[in-house]
Structure formats: C-alpha cells, structure tokens
Amino acid sequence: MHALVVFESMFGNTQLIAKAIAEGMSPVVSVDLVEVGAAPTRIGDDVDLLVVGGPTHAFGLSRPKTRDSAADQAEGDLVSKGNGLREWLAGLERGPASVRVATFDTRINKPRVPGSAARGAEKRLRRLGFVIVVPAESFYVGGTTGPLLEGEIERARGWGELLSLEATGSGSSGSGSPSSLRASLKGVEEGRSS
Ligand SMILES: Cc1cc2nc3c(=O)[nH]c(=O)nc-3n(C[C@H](O)[C@H](O)[C@H](O)COP(=O)(O)O)c2cc1C
C-alpha cells in the first residue's frame, strides 16, 4: 500500500506535522512526502492513500494575499514559496474512487477561533470523487509563526498511524487498533481543552 502526503507550510510548523504523520504511517504503508509546489495534479494509480494538509489562514485555505502577509511576518525563507493547497486542489484531476483521503491543518489554539483549512480541503476532495477515510484533523500552534504546542508531534504520529490502519482496514482489535488509538487521541484532545 502506498501513501502520498502533500503539505503546504509557511513557517515550517505544518511541515513538521506532515513529517510526523508520514512517520506514523510508515510501519504500515510506504510514504512519499511532497511540498504542494511539487505535488502532481493527477493522483497516480499507485497511490492508495492521499493525505493533504496546510496552515489555516483567514478561517480556511491560504490565498495569495494571506501568503503575502505570512511572508511579511517570516524571519527567514518560507517553506512554500509558490501556490498553496487552494490552487493545487483547483487544478487537481478527479480521483480514482479507490484513493482514500484524509486532511489536516495547523491553526492557533484559541477558543472560539473558527475555521479550518483541513475542512475546506476535505470538501473539495470529496467533490473530486475521493473517499474520506477519517475526519479532518487540526494540530495547534501557539502563535502565527509557531511553535507547535507540546505533544502535537506525537499526536500527529498517532493520527498517521490511525489513518494508515483505517485505510488498510487492518488491526480491528488489540492495543494498536484504530479504536484504541482513537480513544487515546481523544484523551489528548480532552486534556488540551480542559
Ligand atoms: C495571514 C494569516 C492568517 C491566519 N489566519 C488564521 C485563522 O483564521 N485561524 C487560525 O487558527 N490561525 C490563523 N493563522 C495562523 C496559522 O494557522 C499559522 O500561521 C500556521 O498554523 C503555521 O503553520 P506554518 O508554519 O506551516 O505556516 C493565520 C496566519 C496567517 C499568516
């Protein structure tokens, strides 16, 4: 089974999450990790699982103007210097129905700040005929340029493992099963919000 992880990242936080997700999936599936500017616009028949993630900008997927604003706030080079997920998704060919997808984003951990790039990406991918394997997930930063909140890298590894198991349909029982992982992820989320 083969997975493709496509990410957009301005300051590097989403890139770190994407890497951790790929690590989490790697015991179960072979994984390619690709920055959105280098991502294919046709998902090949060799891809079984497509994972797509980027930063939340202005309550959704980034736009040229929000990326300009990010560039103004960056101390060094941006990771993604060209198009973002929004433009890539607009040019993406309809998927083979066999390709399962999952989306993620990074966003600021503030109560009552709505919006998620991952949910926007999920909606577009569903319209393109892809099958959603697990619901969109968010990972949290402490401020616009980061850093990631403590424990988010580990949570991303766990989410990667969960979705690789869901996509392969393996491990329906035992300590590494999707249900027990889901329970432990839920615990982390409840811990953060309490
Ligand atoms: C122009 C701009 C708009 C943003 N809007 C939001 C927002 O609406 N909600 C949110 O939670 N975070 C928002 N953020 C914070 C980003 O989510 C944060 O910069 C991102 O998670 C960092 O990931 P990256 O290092 O991969 O770019 C915004 C950031 C920028 C630069």
The ligand as an SDF file (V2000), in Angstrom:
LIG
                    3D

 31 33  0  0  0  0  0  0  0  0999 V2000
   -2.3730   35.6620    7.1350 C   0  0  0  0  0  0  0  0  0  0  0  0
   -2.6290   34.6400    8.2110 C   0  0  0  0  0  0  0  0  0  0  0  0
   -3.9420   34.3530    8.5960 C   0  0  0  0  0  0  0  0  0  0  0  0
   -4.1860   33.4100    9.6170 C   0  0  0  0  0  0  0  0  0  0  0  0
   -5.4740   33.1210    9.9690 N   0  0  0  0  0  0  0  0  0  0  0  0
   -5.7200   32.1720   10.9250 C   0  0  0  0  0  0  0  0  0  0  0  0
   -7.0470   31.8050   11.2740 C   0  0  0  0  0  0  0  0  0  0  0  0
   -8.0300   32.2830   10.7130 O   0  0  0  0  0  0  0  0  0  0  0  0
   -7.2220   30.8540   12.2440 N   0  0  0  0  0  0  0  0  0  0  0  0
   -6.1590   30.2620   12.8650 C   0  0  0  0  0  0  0  0  0  0  0  0
   -6.4090   29.4320   13.7490 O   0  0  0  0  0  0  0  0  0  0  0  0
   -4.8820   30.5900   12.5540 N   0  0  0  0  0  0  0  0  0  0  0  0
   -4.6380   31.5150   11.6020 C   0  0  0  0  0  0  0  0  0  0  0  0
   -3.3420   31.8350   11.2590 N   0  0  0  0  0  0  0  0  0  0  0  0
   -2.2440   31.1530   11.9410 C   0  0  0  0  0  0  0  0  0  0  0  0
   -1.7660   29.9830   11.0870 C   0  0  0  0  0  0  0  0  0  0  0  0
   -2.6600   28.9180   11.1900 O   0  0  0  0  0  0  0  0  0  0  0  0
   -0.3450   29.5850   11.4940 C   0  0  0  0  0  0  0  0  0  0  0  0
    0.4880   30.5950   10.9980 O   0  0  0  0  0  0  0  0  0  0  0  0
    0.0370   28.2300   10.9060 C   0  0  0  0  0  0  0  0  0  0  0  0
   -0.6130   27.2050   11.6070 O   0  0  0  0  0  0  0  0  0  0  0  0
    1.5150   27.9980   10.9800 C   0  0  0  0  0  0  0  0  0  0  0  0
    1.8130   26.9070   10.1450 O   0  0  0  0  0  0  0  0  0  0  0  0
    3.0120   27.0000    9.1010 P   0  0  0  0  0  0  0  0  0  0  0  0
    4.2560   27.2940    9.8780 O   0  0  0  0  0  0  0  0  0  0  0  0
    3.0740   25.6580    8.4810 O   0  0  0  0  0  0  0  0  0  0  0  0
    2.6880   28.0570    8.1060 O   0  0  0  0  0  0  0  0  0  0  0  0
   -3.0870   32.7550   10.2530 C   0  0  0  0  0  0  0  0  0  0  0  0
   -1.7940   33.0480    9.8330 C   0  0  0  0  0  0  0  0  0  0  0  0
   -1.5370   33.9580    8.8190 C   0  0  0  0  0  0  0  0  0  0  0  0
   -0.1350   34.2300    8.3820 C   0  0  0  0  0  0  0  0  0  0  0  0
  1  2  1  0
  2  3  1  0
  2 30  2  0
  3  4  2  0
  4  5  1  0
  4 28  1  0
  5  6  2  0
  6  7  1  0
  6 13  1  0
  7  8  2  0
  7  9  1  0
  9 10  1  0
 10 11  2  0
 10 12  1  0
 12 13  2  0
 13 14  1  0
 14 15  1  0
 14 28  1  0
 15 16  1  0
 16 17  1  0
 16 18  1  0
 18 19  1  0
 18 20  1  0
 20 21  1  0
 20 22  1  0
 22 23  1  0
 23 24  1  0
 24 25  2  0
 24 26  1  0
 24 27  1  0
 28 29  2  0
 29 30  1  0
 30 31  1  0
M  END
$$$$
